[in-house]
């Protein structure tokens, strides 16, 4: 690979940017690309980043000579839906799902909610009675809350969710009493757990997470696994040869020892899925997300009604 642009649909320092810079370090460090640059294009629910991805094709040079990769994830999937844009699987070429982060439902150490059963009982009794905080409205944490509510038989439109600019602000709201609980990536809550300021009621992972005394949602008979994932897209209309080269590059990234070290340092779970398998998964995930956003009252209409059920397997 001669020249490669890794495009982040976020400002520097945000999650997508951190993934992009980790990828750039591996691509350059492992000699997978001669020249690598990270381009940040925040805003517009990912529209600016998609435009930059389209421009990365340049004058039509083959991918091996000049290419672009866009770091994507659930926020862009939801952003395309709420903005009325074309779904990602249609506006770009799905290449691979790379990593994900598990989420924890957490409360303050002195909360009256001693268990997930207490939390569930409170929601069933009065869905609007518990304020749950997380990151942006319509983002991964909010969508997960809607899924939990649906699996509990609660009307998602009645759920009281408070969206914050970032995880730190949501944790501050929890400590200040503005939220009864938070749904946030485990990594963002790790210090609070270690210091005893926070307690986890449940985690969204397939298996229990080492160091966290909390059951999985599946153990609690909530048929739900959920990871806030990140993956890579190529420009729309890639030919078979270019697409094969790009997917092959993703394979080499996932098998890189350097990449695996960075994933461990960042707390990212490797959830690799490539090529057509990723494309099909992305279409299903988009449909599922659309249905939940509709049930949360964030979309005026929906073509789905959670037809694939509540289980989400990263």
N, C-alpha and C positions, 0 to 999 in steps of 0.2 A: 504494500500500500504506500503510495507516494505522499499524498496530501489528504488529511482528513479533518473535518470540522465536527466537533461534538457540541450539539446545541442544547442548551438548558432553557426551559420555558419559565425561568425564575431568576430573581436577582441573586447576586453573589452571596454565598453563605446559606441560602435556603437548601432544602433537602435535594431537589433535583440538581442544583449546582454542585453539591457535594458528590453526588453520584457521577456527574459529568467529569469532574476533576479527578476522581478516582479512576475512571475509565481512561482519561487522557494519560494519567501516570502509568497505567499498565500498558497502554498502546505504545507509548514512547519507550518505557523502560524495558519492555519485552521485545522491542524491535518490530512490532506489528505494523507500524506506520512510520514513515520517514519524518513527516512533519504533522504535528497534532496541535490544534487550537481549540479552545473552549469559547463558544459564543453565547452570551446571555441575552435572551429576548423575553423579558417578563411582560405580563399584561395580556389583555384581550382573550382570556380563557384559553391561552395557547395559540391564538391565531397568529401572533407575531412570530412565534417559534416555527409554526408550520410554514409561514411565508419564507422564513430564512432557510428552512429545509429544502423547499422547492428551488430556491435560488442557488443552493449548494451544488446543483447539477451542472451549473455553469453552461458551457457551450455544448453539453452532451458528451463530455469525456467519460470513458468507462469508469465504473466505481473504483477499480483497482488503481486508477491514476488520480482521480479527484472525487471524493465522496463526502457525504454528510450523514450523520446519525443524530437522531433526536431522542433525548431522554424523555420518556413519557411515563404515565402512571395513572392511578385512579383520579387524581384531581383534574387531569386533562380530559378523561372520559366524562366525568360529571360536568366539567365546564362546557364541553361541546354540547351536551344535552341541554343544560340550562340556558345556553346562549342561542340555541336553535341551529347550531352549525352541523355540518355533515359529520357523522360518526367517524372516529379516528381510523377504524379499520377500512374506511372508504376514502379518506382524505390523505392517507399515507400508506406505506407498505409495512405491515407488521413483520418484524424480524425475530425478536426474542424477548421473553420475560426473564429478568435477571435476578432481582432480589426483592425481598419484602420485609416489613417490620410488623411484629405482633403488637396487639393493642391490649391494654389493661383497663378494666373498670376499677377505679380507685376512689377512696374516701379519706377524709382526715382521720388520724389515729383515734380521736375521741368521738367520731361520728356515732349516732344512734343506730346506723345501719351496720349491723355486726356481720352480716353475711349477704350473699347474693339473694338468698331466699327472702330476706328482709326487703331488699331493693325491689325484687319482683313483686312481692305482696303490695308494696307501696304504689308501684305503677298500676297494678291491676285495680287497686282501690281508687286511685285518683291519678290518672296519667299525667296531668298537668301539675301535680303536687310536688314533683321532684325536679329541680333544675339541674340538668347535666351539662357540664361545660366541655369544650373541646376546641379544636381549631376551626377554620372557617365554616360558615353555614354552607351546606351542600357538599362539603368535603368528606374525606374518608371517615372521620370520627362521627360525623352527623349521619352518614349513610349507615354505618354500623349500628348506631343507636336505633335508627328506624328498623333495621333488620331484627335487632333484639326485641323491640316492641312488637313487631309482627309475629315473631315466634312465641311471644308470651300472650298473643291474642289481644293486644292493645291497639287501639286506633292510632296509627302513627301521627296523624294530623294533630292530635291532642298533646303530644309529647312536648315538653318545654326544654328546648336546647339553646344554649348560649354559645355563640361562636366568638372566638378570640383571635387576635392577630397571630398568636403563636402558642406553643405549649407552655412556656413560662408564664404568660398572662393567665392562661386557664388554671394553672396550679395556684397562682396568686389569688384568683377568684375563689378557689376552693378553700384556701387558708383563711380568706376574709369572710367566709360565710355566704358569698354570693351564689355559690353552686353547692349542691348536696353531694355531687360526685363528678368525676371527670372520666372521659374516654380518651386516652392518649397513648402514643407509642411507649412501649415498656422502657426504652432507652431514656425517654424524657422524664420518667418517674423513678428511675433507678436510685438517684440520690435520696429522694424522699422515703423510699422503702428502706434503704440502708440506714438512714438516720432515725427511723421509727416515726417520722411525721405523717406518713401515709400508709394506708393498708389497701391491699388489692382484694377485691371481691371475686374477680374472675379474670381470666386471660383468654384471648381469641385464638390461641395456638392449637395445633393438633395434639401436642403433648404438653404436660406441665413444664414450666420454665424453671430451670435450676436457680435457686436462690430466692424464689418468690413463693410464699405460702398461699397459693390460691389455686382453685380448681379451674379446669378449662370449661368453656361454655358447653362443650359436648358432654362432659361429666355431669353437668347440671341439667341434662336433657334438653338443652337448647341446641338444636341441630344446626350448628353454625361454626365454621372456621373462617377466619378472615385475616388477610394480611394487606397492609398498605404497600402495594407493589410498585416496582419501577422496571421499565423495560426499554427497548430500543425500536424506533421506527426508521425506515428509509423513505426517500421521496416517493410520491405517488408515481405509478406507471413504470416502475423498474422492470427491465427485461429479465428473462429467466437467468441469463448469465450473471448479470449484476446482482440480482437477488441471491443467487447461490453463493457468490463471493462474499456478500454482506453477512449472510447467515453463517458461512464458514468462519468469518472473522469473529462473530459472536461466540461460536464454539470454542475458538482459541482463547477468547477472553475468559469464558467460564472455566476452562481447564487450567488457567494460569495460576501458579502458586502465589504470585504477587497479588492477584485479584482476590484470592481466597483469604490471604492475610489481611487485606484492607477490609474485606467484608466482616471478618472477625473483630477487627478493631472498631468498626463503626456500629456493630450490632445488627448488621443486615443478614437476614436468612437467605441463603441461596435457594431460589425456587425456579430453576432454569427450565424453560420451555421454548422450543425453537420452531421456526418455519411455519408450516401449515397448522401444526398443533397449536401454536401460539395464536395464529390468525383466528382459528375456530374458537379458542378459549376467549379471545378478546371480544368477538362478536357476542358470545353468550354473556360475558361479564357486562358488556354495554347494555344488553337487553335487561339484565337483572338490575343494574344501577338505575336505568330509566324507570323501571317499575317502582323502585323504592323512592326515588325522587318525586314521582307522582304521588305516592301515598303520603309523603311528607308534606305535600302541598306546594312543592317547588316547581312543578310542571303543570301546565293547564290540561294536558291530555297525555295518554300513554298507550302504547301498543301492547303493553305487557301487564301481567298480573301475577308476577313471581311464578311463572309457569314452571320454572326449573326447580322450585322449592327453595328452602332456606339455606341449604348446605352450600358453603363456598369453600372450595378446596384449592389452596394456593399451590 
